[in-house]
Amino acid sequence: MAMAAKTTIVQVDRFVELGEIDPEQVITPGIYVDRVMEVEAS
């Protein structure tokens, strides 16, 4: 879906440093992301 969209927005719980998570856990590659929105987990 992200490949076909004009704008892709990703919602994250928190930002992490490069290399802090396993790349296999990333669902949408960053090349397809236009905006990132951080939302605190409740």
Short mmCIF file of the C-alpha atoms (twelve columns), coordinates in Angstrom:
data_MODEL
# 
_entry.id   MODEL 
# 
loop_
_atom_site.group_PDB 
_atom_site.id 
_atom_site.type_symbol 
_atom_site.label_atom_id 
_atom_site.label_alt_id 
_atom_site.label_comp_id 
_atom_site.label_asym_id 
_atom_site.label_seq_id 
_atom_site.Cartn_x 
_atom_site.Cartn_y 
_atom_site.Cartn_z 
_atom_site.pdbx_PDB_model_num 
ATOM 1  C CA . MET A 1  0.000  0.000  0.000  1 
ATOM 2  C CA . ALA A 2  2.812  2.430  0.870  1 
ATOM 3  C CA . MET A 3  4.294  1.989  -2.615 1 
ATOM 4  C CA . ALA A 4  1.012  3.049  -4.237 1 
ATOM 5  C CA . ALA A 5  0.204  5.956  -1.902 1 
ATOM 6  C CA . LYS A 6  1.039  9.591  -2.645 1 
ATOM 7  C CA . THR A 7  1.778  10.197 1.064  1 
ATOM 8  C CA . THR A 8  2.662  7.608  3.707  1 
ATOM 9  C CA . ILE A 9  2.392  8.525  7.406  1 
ATOM 10 C CA . VAL A 10 3.911  6.252  10.055 1 
ATOM 11 C CA . GLN A 11 2.759  6.288  13.694 1 
ATOM 12 C CA . VAL A 12 5.438  5.300  16.227 1 
ATOM 13 C CA . ASP A 13 5.444  4.901  20.017 1 
ATOM 14 C CA . ARG A 14 8.980  6.257  20.293 1 
ATOM 15 C CA . PHE A 15 12.052 7.002  18.215 1 
ATOM 16 C CA . VAL A 16 15.085 4.733  18.607 1 
ATOM 17 C CA . GLU A 17 18.730 5.041  17.608 1 
ATOM 18 C CA . LEU A 18 19.938 3.508  14.360 1 
ATOM 19 C CA . GLY A 19 20.656 -0.199 14.872 1 
ATOM 20 C CA . GLU A 20 18.640 -0.430 18.102 1 
ATOM 21 C CA . ILE A 21 15.967 -2.717 16.611 1 
ATOM 22 C CA . ASP A 22 16.156 -5.774 14.382 1 
ATOM 23 C CA . PRO A 23 15.599 -4.761 10.725 1 
ATOM 24 C CA . GLU A 24 13.262 -7.768 10.337 1 
ATOM 25 C CA . GLN A 25 10.796 -5.988 12.691 1 
ATOM 26 C CA . VAL A 26 10.404 -3.066 10.283 1 
ATOM 27 C CA . ILE A 27 7.238  -3.505 8.220  1 
ATOM 28 C CA . THR A 28 7.401  -0.471 5.905  1 
ATOM 29 C CA . PRO A 29 10.844 0.509  4.562  1 
ATOM 30 C CA . GLY A 30 11.782 4.133  5.242  1 
ATOM 31 C CA . ILE A 31 12.100 4.944  1.554  1 
ATOM 32 C CA . TYR A 32 8.281  4.855  1.335  1 
ATOM 33 C CA . VAL A 33 7.689  7.028  4.442  1 
ATOM 34 C CA . ASP A 34 6.924  10.731 3.980  1 
ATOM 35 C CA . ARG A 35 5.871  11.690 7.529  1 
ATOM 36 C CA . VAL A 36 6.461  10.254 11.002 1 
ATOM 37 C CA . MET A 37 4.115  10.948 13.907 1 
ATOM 38 C CA . GLU A 38 5.180  10.052 17.455 1 
ATOM 39 C CA . VAL A 39 2.280  9.082  19.736 1 
ATOM 40 C CA . GLU A 40 2.896  8.184  23.374 1 
ATOM 41 C CA . ALA A 41 1.738  4.697  24.340 1 
ATOM 42 C CA . SER A 42 -0.957 4.720  27.002 1 
# 
